[in-house]
Amino acid sequence: MAAKRQLKLGAFMRPVSIHTGAWRYPGAQKDANFNLAALTAYIRRLEEAKFDAFFMADHLAVLNMPFEALRRSHTVTSFEPFTLLSALAATTSRIGLVATASTTFEQPFNLARRFASLDHISNGRAGWNIVTTSNPDAALNFGLDEQVAHADRYARAREFYDVVTGLWDSFADDAFIRDADSGIYFDPNRLHVLNHKGPNFSVRGPLHIARPVQGWPVIVQAGASPAGRQLAAETAEVVFVAPSNLDDGRQFYADVKGRLAAAGRERDHLKILPGAFVVVGETVEEARAIRAHLDSLVHAESAIASLSIALGHDVSRYDPDGYLPDIPETEATKSARERVLALAEREKLTIRALAQRLGGYSGLSFVGTAQTIADGMQEWLETDGSDGFNVMFPYLPGGLDAFVDKVVPELQRRGIFRTEYEGETLRENLGLPRPANRFFPA
């Protein structure tokens, strides 16, 4: 009998809950985003449950909303990803450590160096979530007067990827001889100087760090626009996406996986993990009550601001009990705007109702018992909707504990989630190959 396909599970942990009301929920750790002891406890629980990765989003500015709304956000203070993940690497041994880093406001050499360091520090558990940064306020923190155009951000990202991966390949795997008798530390014939010159970057190299343990840290990508899908097909090994339902998930899955052959890649060398907001109860009714309580904790100021961010357009000027007018495109994220407009049209939501939905969490959710949640996840896996999920918890620690204690054993009982890690590196556990060195092929 053929082995069952296995779910891959990441945990979306910055913010520790995507839900705006999470920090207000009874029993929630209110400062969980900025509490090292709490975050250490969370990642240890996730590793005990055999999660593939601890996934950190990142922001290069406070959320672009008025302070009247921002004052209600638990994301206003958070750790810088590399600093936190390096600390968490010392307290774990198997779970992957995925950091978000922007190709719009970073430089390839510095970023390649930080990820190579994290991969060595963690013994091969690093992952890079490539983002192009849609927050217009981030530009103001990096010497720009306005946001970089969407198309330009993606063109820069593609070249950025080539430079970073080229720098990771600076040294052959066997370059370091460390022969004390001869006094030779490394073989200069096994060192490549990149000398990259392109439209966006001029980088000599080489990177002065040994090749990462995994060859390259695992490449993660989160864009769902046409440009984002193509970038994923060419570069990504994990895609974090936000479909609203299974039909949308299957369409995205077929589209992106269908692009791989043209990019010279194998279908299974890219894992698609939709974000899934999961609320667990002893009964479906109890789970729905938890979700309803969470949603009731989202303040209207925060909800309207969240809607404005998603649309890239200030909607506070409109009648909240009316419907959205035509919203022009901006240089903000295209896929988020399209999802919100589709939701408003599909359910005929007023601005107030749409904002309240979005202010909590409007994307894919599994709300029910361990059995019904496992049913849903299994259906996505077995009908080519996904290869797993990036799980978002409703509040911490209770929402995480409920998933680990109830849903994970049910998935394991069905034979669709591991009971032990397959290997020691993130690549091994995801079933991804170690990339060959382009300059020193085996």
C-alpha positions, 0 to 999 in steps of 0.5 A: 500500500502506498504511504499516505501523503503527509501534512507539513505544518508551520506555525505563524508566530509574528504576531503570535496571533493574527487576530486583532482581539487575541491579546484581549481574550481571557487568559491570553498572554498580553505581551506574548509578541515581546516576551522571550520566556513565553516565545521560548515556551511556545516554540518548545511546545511546537517542537514537541508536536513535530511542527516543521517550522516557526514562521516569523512575519516582519514589518519595517514600520509600524502598521500604516494606520492612525495612532487612534487605531494603532494604540489597539494593536498588539503588533506595535512592539515585536522582536527583530526576527534574526535576533529572536530566532538566533536565541530560539535556536539555542533552545530547540534542535529540530523545528525550522526557523523562518525569518521574513526579510525584505528585498526592497529595503535590504541589501543582498550581501548583509542578508546573505550573511545573516541567513548563512549565520542563522543556518549554521547557528541552528545546524541547518534549520533556517528559512528565508521568507522573501517579501517585497514590502507593501507598507508605504510607511516603510519607504519613509524609514529608508530614505525614500519619499514614496513606495517603490512601484509593485513591478519594480519591487518584484524585478528587484526581488528576482535579482536579489534572490540570484545574488544571495544564492550566488553568495551562499555558493561562495565556498565549496562544501569541502573548501575548509581544510584546516590542516594544522600541520601544513598551516592551510586553513582553506583551499582558495581554489574552492572559493568563488568571487561572484562579481555580480553586476545587474540592473539593481545590484553590484556585488563583488563577494565572496561571502565570508561565511562557509556555505550554509549547512543546508546549502541554502536556507529554505526559500519561502515566498508569500506573494499571490499576484501574477508576479508573485506566483511567477517568482514562487515558481522560479525560486520558492520551496515553500509558498505561504498563501491566503486562499479563502476556500478550498476551490481558491486553494485548488486553483492556486495550487494547480497554477503555481505547481503547473509553472514548475516544469517550465522553470525546470523544477520538480513538482514536489520541490515546492510545498504550498502551505495556506495560512489557516486560522484554527479555533478548537473546541470540545464541540463545534458550538463551543469553537464558534463561541470562542471565535465570536468572542474573539471577533467581539473584542475587535474595536471599530477603530482598529477594524476600519484601519485594517480594512484601509491597509488591505485596500491600500486606500483610506475608507474612514471617509465613507459611510460605514453602513454603506458599501464600498465605492470603486477602490483604485489600485495602489502600489500596496499588495495586489492579492490582499486587495483582490481578496477583500473586494471579492469577499465584499462582493460575494457576501454583500457586506457593508463597510462596517461589516467588512471591516469587522470581519477583516479586523478579526481575521477574514481568511481561511479558518477551521473552527470546530472540534479536533475531528472536524478540523482534521477532516478539513485539513485532510480534504485539502491535502488529498484533493490538491488544495495544499501540502499542509498549512501555516497555522495561526492560533486564535490566542496564546497560549490556550489556542496553541495548546488546544491545537497541539493537545487535540488536533495533532494527535488526531492528524497522527492517528489518521497517518497524515502527520509525523510522530517523529522528525524525518531528519535534522534540517528543515530541508530534510523534514520538508522533503526538499533536496539540498541544492547543488553549488552552482560554482562547484558541482559535485 
